[in-house]
Amino acid sequence: MIQDVINSPFILDKIKDTSWENRKSINDMLLLFRLMKKHKLSPAEGQVYFLLRNKYEDVYLNLLREMDSNRYQIYLQEQEELFHEKKVAIQNEIERQQQLVEQERKEYDEWLVFQKRA
């Protein structure tokens, strides 16, 4: 454990700022750090890795920046692309909903005209 802490200034700073009662988060960070250093994960390790990565996203990003700045940049680009894709999907859905509302309004107006004639 001490060797892992020495290898990560980020975790070392976290340990200094964390009380004993909150040490579970430090243990999780150390586990995440160890899993990030492995080249191949078992299925169980992979599940734990993704759970911790999602739970401590800010920690993951800081550790990734410390360990491999190229992977960090790639991760940021991927996240930006995902954000852009979600934004486009939301815009498309808004446009589709607006078209449905407009179509409904036209049908309602036609219905009113038909009722007045009858």
SEVO-92921 format. One line per field, with one value per residue (C-alpha): residue number from 0; chain; x, y, z. Coordinates in steps of 0.05 Angstrom, whole numbers, plus 32768, in hexadecimal, padded with zeros to 4 digits. Example, Ala and Ser with C-alpha at 12.3 -4.5 7.8 and 13.67 -1.06 7.14 Angstrom:
// residues 2
k: (0,1)
c: (A,A)
x: (80F6,8111)
y: (7FA6,7FEB)
z: (809C,808F)
***
This chain:
// residues 118
k: (0,1,2,3,4,5,6,7,8,9,10,11,12,13,14,15,16,17,18,19,20,21,22,23,24,25,26,27,28,29,30,31,32,33,34,35,36,37,38,39,40,41,42,43,44,45,46,47,48,49,50,51,52,53,54,55,56,57,58,59,60,61,62,63,64,65,66,67,68,69,70,71,72,73,74,75,76,77,78,79,80,81,82,83,84,85,86,87,88,89,90,91,92,93,94,95,96,97,98,99,100,101,102,103,104,105,106,107,108,109,110,111,112,113,114,115,116,117)
c: (A,A,A,A,A,A,A,A,A,A,A,A,A,A,A,A,A,A,A,A,A,A,A,A,A,A,A,A,A,A,A,A,A,A,A,A,A,A,A,A,A,A,A,A,A,A,A,A,A,A,A,A,A,A,A,A,A,A,A,A,A,A,A,A,A,A,A,A,A,A,A,A,A,A,A,A,A,A,A,A,A,A,A,A,A,A,A,A,A,A,A,A,A,A,A,A,A,A,A,A,A,A,A,A,A,A,A,A,A,A,A,A,A,A,A,A,A,A)
x: (8000,8037,805A,801A,8011,8058,804C,800F,8016,7FCB,7FBB,7FEF,7FCE,7F8A,7FA4,7FBD,7F78,7F4E,7F3A,7F41,7EF5,7EF4,7F2E,7F01,7F04,7F50,7F4F,7F22,7F52,7F8D,7F68,7F55,7F9E,7FB7,7F83,7F95,7FDE,7FCD,7FD1,7F9D,7F63,7F3A,7EEF,7EE5,7F1C,7EFE,7EBB,7EDA,7F04,7EC8,7EA0,7ED8,7EE6,7E9D,7E97,7ED7,7EDA,7F01,7F34,7F39,7F47,7F7D,7F9E,7F9A,7FBA,7FF2,7FFE,7FF5,7FE7,7FDA,7FA3,7F88,7F83,7F62,7F30,7F1F,7F15,7EE8,7EBF,7EB9,7EA2,7E6F,7E56,7E4F,7E2A,7DFA,7DF0,7DDF,7DB0,7D8C,7D86,7D6A,7D38,7D23,7D18,7CF0,7CC5,7CBA,7CA4,7C73,7C57,7C4F,7C2E,7BFE,7BEE,7BDE,7BB2,7B8E,7B82,7B67,7B3A,7B1F,7B11,7AED,7AC3,7AAD,7A96,7A6D)
y: (8000,8031,8025,8035,8075,808B,8081,80AF,80F5,80FE,80C5,80DC,8121,80FF,80D6,8116,8136,80F9,80E7,80A0,8097,80A4,8074,8047,8079,8077,802B,8030,8062,8034,7FF9,8023,8039,7FF1,7FDB,8015,7FFE,7FB7,7FA7,7F70,7F69,7F2C,7F32,7F3F,7F73,7F94,7F9A,7FB8,7FE6,8002,8009,8030,8059,806E,807A,80A3,80C4,8100,80D3,80A8,80E6,80FF,80BB,80B3,80F7,80E2,809F,80AB,80F0,80D4,80A5,80E0,810B,80D1,80C8,8112,8111,80D4,80F5,8134,810A,80E6,8129,8143,8104,810B,8154,8145,810D,813C,8172,813F,8128,816F,817C,813B,814F,8194,8175,8147,8183,81AA,816F,8167,81B1,81AE,8171,8194,81D2,81A5,8183,81C6,81DB,819A,81A1,81E8,81CF,8197)
z: (8000,8012,7FCF,7FA9,7FD1,7FC3,7F78,7F78,7F93,7F89,7FB9,7FEA,7FEC,7FF5,8030,8051,804A,805D,80A3,80BD,80BC,8071,8061,8036,7FFD,8002,7FFE,7FC1,7FA1,7FAE,7F90,7F53,7F4C,7F4F,7F1C,7EEE,7EEF,7EDA,7E90,7E91,7EC1,7ED2,7EC8,7F13,7F14,7ED7,7EFA,7F38,7F0C,7EE8,7F28,7F49,7F0B,7F07,7F52,7F57,7F12,7F2B,7F4D,7F0E,7EE3,7F13,7F16,7ECB,7EC2,7EF1,7ED1,7E87,7E6B,7E25,7E3E,7E66,7E27,7E01,7E39,7E39,7DED,7DF2,7E28,7DFE,7DC2,7DEE,7E08,7DC0,7DAA,7DE5,7DD6,7D8D,7DA2,7DD2,7D9D,7D6C,7DA0,7DAF,7D64,7D5E,7D99,7D7C,7D3A,7D5F,7D85,7D44,7D22,7D5D,7D5B,7D10,7D1A,7D53,7D27,7CF0,7D23,7D3A,7CF2,7CE5,7D25,7D11,7CCC,7CEA)
***
